[in-house]
Amino acid sequence: MSEEGWFDELLYDGVTHKGYTQSFKIDKVLFREKTDFQGLIIFETPYFGKVLALDGIIQTTEKDEFCYHEMQAHVPILAHGNAKRVLIIGGGDGGVLREVLRHATVEKAVMVEIDRMVVDLCREYMPTLSDGAFDDPRAQLVIADGLKYVAGTDDRFDVIIVDSTDPVGPGEALFTAEFYGNCKRCLTDGGVVVTQNGVTFFQPEEVTGTCCRLKPIFADAGFYVTVVPTYVGGFMTLGWGTDDTTLRDVPQEVLADRFAGSGLMTRYYTPDVHRAAFALPAFIIAEIAED
């Protein structure tokens, strides 16, 4: 915080050195402490509701979390069409887990989070994010290093969602070729992995780095986009890796049927948005082409 009552996010100034910050007025600090892995703060704001930040970087807010969590979960699950087992790496706030378990076809969702305090504090102070998902009998919470988990587990999954922080601190290992290779090892035939890859306008190195690591591993490696207001800078890219080259191009009418059959009530995701999300702006295409 630069001054009492305001939180200045450090991502584009202190971390990526772009000389740019965004600030949030703090109505009340609910919790602030250094965990075993990172600095954690949860605070209330007048517009975005409760906000979670780790190591000075905004992770999620009550106001706009759906823009991110819906697109991370519903795009791969509805593209797959028969996802029964889902693995989530990270995502301690529980938002992705919540959206995954809204699919009645999902029989098991394993969430691997390195920092138990993130889970516990979000359940206590931001319970609407998980909305009871941790109590769902289909959910299994594993407190462990995601890199080590995918390297050692014998389980296989139809969809893997990497809901990581940016590649600093404990999230750095989740952007490596080793990690992506082990994610593929954990996929069933025709499975798909999606990853968090930052806002390309400010963080082009994330999309280029992930692209060069995914391409040698998957027959179809690419990206789709979403827009999250508090992830400032325009489109956020979500990585996509699968050996089933048909999943990216599921016809709109098929997606519409699957969506209607799911009974989902969404605020961001629609079948039309799903299809359009794979149409990348030219500047993102250029970053990938330079890889």
N, C-alpha and C positions, 0 to 999 in steps of 0.2 A: 504494500500500500504506500503510495507516494505521500499521502497526507491523511490525517484522521478523517474517517468517514468515506473514503474512496478507495477502490481497489483498481490498480493499474495492472493489466495483464502484461506479462513479460515476454510472451512468445515472439513478437515481431520486433522487439527492441533488445531485450537482454539475451535472447537465445539466437534468433536468426539475424539480428543486427540490421534490421530494415529502418530503424529510426522511427517506428510507428507504434503507438499503443492505443488500446481502447480502455475506457474507465467505466466502472460500475459504482454507483452510489450505494453505500452500505447503510441499510437501516439498522441491522443488528448482526453481530457475529455470533453464530450458533455454536461453532466449534472451530478451534485452531490448535494444531499440534503437529509435531514432526513424528511420523510413524517410523517403522523400521526401514522404510523404503523411500519416503518422500514427504515433503511438506504438504499438509492437508488443511484446507479451510472450507467451511460451509457458512454462507452468509445470506441474509435476506436483502432483497433489493425492491425498489418501488414498482418496477415494471416486469422484470424477468422472474420474479418470485425468488425461490431459494436457488442458490448457485453453488456448485462444487468446483473448486480449483485445486490442482495438484502441482507443486513446484512452481507456483505463480502462473499457471496456464489453465484457462477455463476448460473444464471437461464437459459440463452439461448444466442446463438451467431448466427449471420447471416449465418455462414459457415456450421454449422452442425445441425441446428434446425429441419430439415426435418426428421432426423433419429428418433427423439422423437415424433414430432407432427403427422407424418403419422401413426405411430404404435399405438398411443393412440386413434386416430380417426377411422382408416379404419378397424382395427381388430374387434372391437365390432359392428360397423355398418354393415360390410359385413357378419359377423357371424350371426347377427340378420336377415338380409335379407329383412326387411320391416320397417326400423326405420324411423319414420316420425317426432318424437319429441325428441330432444336431449337436455340434461342439462349439462352444463359445470360449474364446481365449480373451481374458480381460473382462471388461464390462461390469465392473464391480457395483455400479449403481443399480444394475438389474433391469435397465430399460430394454436392452436387446432380448434378455431372457423373457421378459413380459410379452414382447411381440412374437417371439418364437412359439411360446406356449399358447398363443391365441389360435394356433393351427391345431385343430383336433386330430389331424393325421400324425402329428409328432408324438411318438411314443416315449422318447427319452431326450432330455436336453442336459448335457453336461457343461457346467460353467467352471472354467479354471481361472482363478484370480490369485495373484501373488500376494496381495495385501488385504488381509482379513479386516483391517480397520475400515477400509473403503466400503466393504459390504455392510459391516455392522453399523457404521455411522450413517450411510445412506438409508438403510432400513429404519433407523431411528429418526433422522431429521428430514429425509426426503422420501417418505414411504410411497408417494404416488408414482414414483418412477418404476418401482418393481411391482406395485399394485398386487401384492400377495404371491408373486411368482415363485419366491423362494419356498413357499409352503406347498406348492403344487407337487403331488407325489411323483410326477414325471421329471422333476428337476433334481439334479445332483450337483451340489457345490463341492468343488475340490480346491483347497487352498494350496497352491503349488506354483512353481515356475512353469509358465506355458511352454517355454522352449524345451524343458526337460520332459514335460508331460507328453508332447507329441513325439519326442524321440523314443519314449519307452513304453507307451501304452499299446496294448493288443486290441483295443477297441477300434471299430471302424465306423465312419459317419458319412451320411449322405450330403450334409452341408457343414462346412466349418466357417465360422464368422470370427474374424480377428478384430475385436473392439479394443484396440490398444490406444495408449497415449501416443504422443509424438515420439520420434526416435531419440529421446533423451531419457536419462535415468533408467528405471526398470523396463521401459518400453523399447529400448534400443535393440535388444536381442530379437524382437519380433519383426524386424525388417531385414533379416539376413537370409541368404540363400539356403543355409542349413535349416533354418526354421521352415521356410516354404517347402523345401524338399520333404521334410518330415510331415508337414501337413498333407502333402500328396500321398504319402505312405499311409496316412490314416483315413483316406477317402475310400468309399466304396466305388465300384465301377460306375462311371457317369456322375460322380459326385462333383461338388463345386466348392471352392474356397473364395471368400470375399474378405477384403482387408480395408483398414482405414489408411488413407494416404494424403491427408492434409488438404490445404487450399492451394491449388497449383499456382495461382497468381503470386502468392508470397513464398511458396515452398516447392518450386519446380523440381528440386533435387529428390523429393520424396517420390514423385511419379516416375521420374527417369530411373531412379535407383530400383524401385520395385519392378518396373517394366523389364529391366535387363536381368533381374533375378527370376522373374516368373516365366519369361519366354522360353528358356531352355528346359523348363520343367513341364509345362502344360501345352497341349495342342492348341488351346485357345486361351491366350493371356491378354487381358486388356483392362479397361476401366469403364465405369459409369459414374454419373454425377448426382449430387443432391445439393441443395442450398440450405444452410443452417445460419440464421441471422447472426448468432454470436460467434460463429467461426468466420470472422470477417475476411473479406477479400474475394467474394464471389463463389464460384463453384468449388465444392469439396469433391475430390475424386475418391472413389471406392474401387479397390483392385478386384480383379475377377480372374480366376484360374480354374480351368476344367479341361478334361480330355474329350468331353462331349461337345462337339462344335455346334450342335443344334440348339443348345440351351440359350445361347445369346439371342437367338432368332425365333423364339416361340411366337407363333402368330397371335395377334391381338385378340382374336375371337377365342382362342384357347385360354389365354390368360384371363379374359373376361369370364369365361365359364368357371375356371378354377377359383377366381376371386369371389364370384357369386356363391359358389358352393362352399367356400370357407366361412361365409357369414361374417367376415371381418368388417369392422367399422373403423375407418381410417380417416386421418386428417391431412395426410400428405400423399400417400401412395394411392395410385389408381393404375389399372392396366395400361392406359395411355401414357402416363408418366413413366411407367416401367419401360416401355418400348423407347420412349424419347430419351431416357436417361443415358442410353448407349450412344446417342448422337453427340459427339464431343465438339466443343468449340475449337476453332482452328488453332488457337494458341496452345491448347493442350495437345492436339494432334502433332503440332510442331515439336513440342518437348519430347514426345514419344518417338517421333521420327529421328530426332537427333541422337537417340540412345544407340 
